[in-house]
Amino acid sequence: MSVAVEIFGFFIAALGLLMLGVTLTHSSWRVSTVHGNVITTSTIFENLWYSCATDSLGVYNCWEFPSMLALSGYIQACRALMITAIFLGFLGLFLGMVGLRCTNIGDLEPSRKTKLAATAGALNILAGVCGIVTISWYAFHITRDFFDPLYPGTKYELGPALYLGWSASLLAILGGICLFSNCCGSRNQDQGASIRLPYKAPAMPAKSLAARLPTSASDEEGDSSFGKYGKNAYV
């Protein structure tokens, strides 16, 4: 059962990592809202790297952000956090492949494989936390500007990439928890199984030990001959 939990956690974390990669490159992190607009001629959607605009005919143009230093601080931080999350996820995926008990890579000892799998679980949890922080921070700025009546710029709504990112982060955290908790539990079981109490033979009194020992044939013959001839037979 523990091996099945390890495999389940590994594949769930791998799926979360794949979805995080799709989220990073997705174009619709935020989409311009039609709320309060009578006539809408174009729709704007953006992510961390570029902005696109499409008209009613379906023709759209995209342009990258011209300067990283000209961007808002939270967008730069979101870029760094997403890249960190994907890096941690890849590292956890590699360590998980080596540390699973159903694999035989590197011919490692079971104790070392358990430590590697637990480390992989911790890295996947950190990757999921970085993803959740990034998505939530970005969504906070969208909702803050949307509900601000004095905001002069274009208002946006949450794009589908944010929901994908939340799901990916939760999957990465779930897979990491399965790996980490299961490996720690199996390590405790292995340590408990390896502890053996020293064997101590039960104490036996000398009288009972002598009573259990069989008498030899020579002793029996000597006793019988002594009783047959008596004490004065050899005088």
Legacy VTK file of the C-alpha trace (Angstrom):
# vtk DataFile Version 3.0
C-alpha trace
ASCII
DATASET POLYDATA
POINTS 235 float
0.000 0.000 0.000
2.843 2.410 0.809
4.437 1.843 -2.604
1.105 2.647 -4.265
0.871 5.894 -2.279
4.399 6.825 -3.373
3.576 6.207 -7.036
0.307 8.135 -6.721
2.067 11.101 -5.122
4.815 11.071 -7.742
2.419 11.154 -10.698
0.179 13.762 -9.062
3.215 15.988 -8.474
4.365 15.433 -12.072
0.914 16.432 -13.330
1.013 19.547 -11.166
4.427 20.456 -12.578
3.151 20.038 -16.134
0.163 22.264 -15.400
2.433 24.890 -13.829
4.449 24.972 -17.046
1.267 25.432 -19.080
0.152 28.184 -16.709
3.418 30.088 -17.097
3.094 30.224 -20.888
-0.678 30.742 -20.968
-1.699 34.046 -22.525
-4.827 34.759 -20.470
-3.724 35.603 -16.958
-6.069 38.555 -17.007
-8.739 39.564 -19.512
-10.246 43.020 -19.972
-13.747 43.215 -18.581
-16.914 44.180 -20.426
-18.580 45.247 -17.198
-19.870 48.805 -17.534
-19.010 49.077 -21.238
-21.874 49.593 -23.637
-19.856 48.946 -26.792
-16.831 46.688 -26.788
-14.645 46.759 -29.874
-11.594 44.903 -28.585
-10.542 42.550 -25.849
-7.175 42.711 -24.125
-5.570 39.719 -22.432
-2.178 39.604 -20.768
0.214 37.312 -18.949
3.590 37.848 -17.302
5.448 38.272 -20.599
3.276 39.980 -23.205
-0.064 41.627 -23.914
-2.492 40.862 -26.744
-5.521 42.623 -28.185
-8.212 41.125 -30.394
-11.052 42.846 -32.233
-14.562 41.737 -33.095
-13.336 40.073 -36.295
-10.996 37.769 -34.389
-7.794 39.448 -35.505
-5.353 39.916 -32.665
-1.928 41.424 -32.194
0.550 40.678 -29.422
3.546 42.609 -28.188
6.042 41.831 -25.497
6.605 44.133 -22.588
9.398 46.456 -23.722
11.429 46.637 -20.511
11.560 44.457 -17.445
12.579 47.380 -15.242
9.549 49.359 -16.404
7.152 46.669 -15.194
5.412 46.721 -11.859
7.274 45.154 -8.985
4.681 42.453 -8.388
4.921 41.243 -12.006
8.684 40.860 -11.684
8.217 38.995 -8.405
5.573 36.744 -9.987
7.984 35.877 -12.785
10.688 34.929 -10.313
8.312 32.865 -8.167
6.900 30.930 -11.120
10.360 30.116 -12.451
11.405 29.041 -8.951
8.323 26.829 -8.655
9.060 25.066 -11.943
12.734 24.622 -11.036
11.841 23.102 -7.660
9.270 20.890 -9.347
11.797 19.528 -11.850
14.314 18.888 -9.080
11.661 17.112 -7.016
10.635 15.064 -10.053
14.215 13.891 -10.604
14.781 13.007 -6.949
11.423 11.254 -6.853
12.357 9.032 -9.786
15.543 7.994 -8.001
13.966 7.654 -4.555
10.891 5.576 -5.369
11.077 2.066 -3.981
9.683 0.621 -7.202
12.654 1.926 -9.220
16.249 0.734 -9.263
18.340 3.717 -10.320
21.852 3.961 -8.964
21.559 0.807 -6.827
20.963 2.807 -3.634
20.195 1.486 -0.187
16.542 1.575 0.945
17.313 4.134 3.654
18.883 6.534 1.160
16.025 6.044 -1.298
13.583 6.924 1.477
15.463 10.144 2.230
15.533 11.094 -1.448
11.798 10.480 -1.817
11.066 12.569 1.287
13.249 15.381 -0.089
11.381 15.180 -3.396
8.088 15.515 -1.539
9.331 18.597 0.323
10.490 20.203 -2.940
7.110 19.557 -4.564
5.372 21.156 -1.595
7.603 24.234 -1.916
6.893 24.379 -5.656
3.156 24.314 -4.999
3.449 27.019 -2.347
5.404 29.253 -4.747
2.728 28.710 -7.391
-0.131 29.539 -5.023
1.619 32.682 -3.783
2.219 33.833 -7.363
-1.327 33.239 -8.588
-2.951 34.695 -5.480
-0.750 37.797 -5.554
-1.543 38.426 -9.214
-5.264 37.848 -8.622
-5.216 40.243 -5.662
-4.029 43.118 -7.870
-6.686 42.318 -10.474
-9.541 42.333 -7.966
-8.213 45.415 -6.166
-8.185 47.461 -9.379
-11.538 46.053 -10.476
-13.377 47.134 -7.332
-11.635 50.513 -7.105
-14.066 53.122 -8.492
-11.265 55.675 -8.852
-8.948 53.445 -10.895
-8.413 55.246 -14.227
-6.885 52.432 -16.276
-8.310 49.358 -17.956
-10.003 46.980 -15.580
-9.425 43.259 -15.899
-10.990 40.030 -14.708
-9.390 36.775 -13.662
-8.235 34.795 -16.664
-8.442 31.008 -17.099
-4.691 30.686 -16.513
-5.136 31.640 -12.861
-7.610 28.835 -12.211
-5.268 26.439 -13.977
-2.398 27.657 -11.809
-4.358 27.208 -8.584
-5.238 23.650 -9.572
-1.635 22.900 -10.535
-0.299 24.215 -7.231
-2.764 22.153 -5.222
-1.816 19.016 -7.159
1.882 19.665 -6.550
1.268 20.134 -2.818
-0.907 17.004 -2.640
1.705 14.903 -4.424
4.456 16.260 -2.200
2.486 15.471 0.949
1.903 11.897 -0.233
5.614 11.401 -0.912
6.860 13.085 2.245
4.419 11.583 4.744
4.539 8.087 3.273
8.341 7.991 3.174
8.636 9.296 6.729
6.138 6.680 7.900
7.962 3.867 6.118
11.266 5.010 7.610
9.796 4.845 11.117
8.499 1.349 10.405
11.903 0.249 9.149
13.595 1.631 12.242
11.076 -0.124 14.480
11.554 -3.393 12.640
15.342 -3.131 12.853
15.308 -2.840 16.658
15.627 -6.291 18.253
15.751 -6.988 21.954
18.693 -9.178 23.053
17.753 -12.763 23.767
18.110 -13.811 27.390
17.844 -17.458 28.290
15.523 -18.194 31.213
17.285 -18.927 34.480
17.009 -22.575 35.532
17.850 -23.843 39.044
20.651 -26.349 39.359
18.404 -28.985 40.967
15.852 -28.884 38.205
18.628 -28.966 35.612
20.169 -32.032 37.223
16.784 -33.688 37.427
16.235 -33.185 33.700
19.604 -34.603 32.678
19.449 -38.355 31.845
21.532 -40.677 33.987
24.302 -42.520 32.199
24.386 -46.296 31.836
27.695 -46.664 33.752
26.249 -44.921 36.781
23.234 -47.198 36.766
25.420 -50.326 36.513
27.689 -49.146 39.330
24.763 -48.496 41.597
23.196 -51.884 40.850
26.433 -53.816 41.396
27.099 -52.023 44.624
23.679 -52.934 45.909
24.079 -56.576 44.794
27.336 -57.545 46.534
27.245 -55.347 49.596
30.026 -53.531 51.392
31.917 -56.646 52.753
32.183 -58.459 49.424
35.646 -57.027 48.658
37.229 -57.252 52.118
LINES 1 236
235 0 1 2 3 4 5 6 7 8 9 10 11 12 13 14 15 16 17 18 19 20 21 22 23 24 25 26 27 28 29 30 31 32 33 34 35 36 37 38 39 40 41 42 43 44 45 46 47 48 49 50 51 52 53 54 55 56 57 58 59 60 61 62 63 64 65 66 67 68 69 70 71 72 73 74 75 76 77 78 79 80 81 82 83 84 85 86 87 88 89 90 91 92 93 94 95 96 97 98 99 100 101 102 103 104 105 106 107 108 109 110 111 112 113 114 115 116 117 118 119 120 121 122 123 124 125 126 127 128 129 130 131 132 133 134 135 136 137 138 139 140 141 142 143 144 145 146 147 148 149 150 151 152 153 154 155 156 157 158 159 160 161 162 163 164 165 166 167 168 169 170 171 172 173 174 175 176 177 178 179 180 181 182 183 184 185 186 187 188 189 190 191 192 193 194 195 196 197 198 199 200 201 202 203 204 205 206 207 208 209 210 211 212 213 214 215 216 217 218 219 220 221 222 223 224 225 226 227 228 229 230 231 232 233 234
